[in-house]
Amino acid sequence: MKVALIVLWTLAAGVGLFLLVRARIVRATEALTREAARDKLPPPDAPPDHPGGA
């Protein structure tokens, strides 16, 4: 019985750590994606890329 409790607690700790690390990876990926999208947008007063375009 004692071994089963140790195994269950270890499994629960592993799942908890997995969820924490996964959440951090998701947040970091979202931040990088936002930053990359922000860098891609031209400044509001930038001229158009093609001649004659509005």
N, C-alpha and C positions, 0 to 999 in steps of 0.2 A: 504494500500500500504506500509506503514511504517513497519507493522508487517511482511509482506512478505519479505521485504529487510532484516530485522533482522534475519528471519529464513534462508534466503539464505546465508547471511554472516556467520551465525553460522554453517551451513552445510558445507560451503567451508572451514572454519577454522578446522572443525572436520576432513574433508577429508585430508587436508594438514597435520595435526598432525598425522593422521593415516599413511600417506605415509612416513613421517619423521621417526616415530618409527619403521615402518616396515623395512625401509632401514637400520637402526641401528641394528635391530635384525638379518637381513640377513648378514650384515658385521661381526657381532660378531660370528655368527654361522660358517661362512666361515673361520674365523680366528681360531676358536676352532678346526674345522675339519683339517685344515692345520697343526696345532700344534700336534694334535693326530697322524696324518699320519707321521709327522716328527719323533715323539717319537717311532713309531713302526719300522721304518727302522733301521737295524743294522748298526753299524759303518762300513766304508769301509774295515777296516783291521780285522774285526771280523772273527773268524774261523767258518766253516759251522756247522749247528746244528746237522747233522747226520754224523756218522762215514763213511769214505770212499767217502763222497760227495765232489764235486768240487765247 
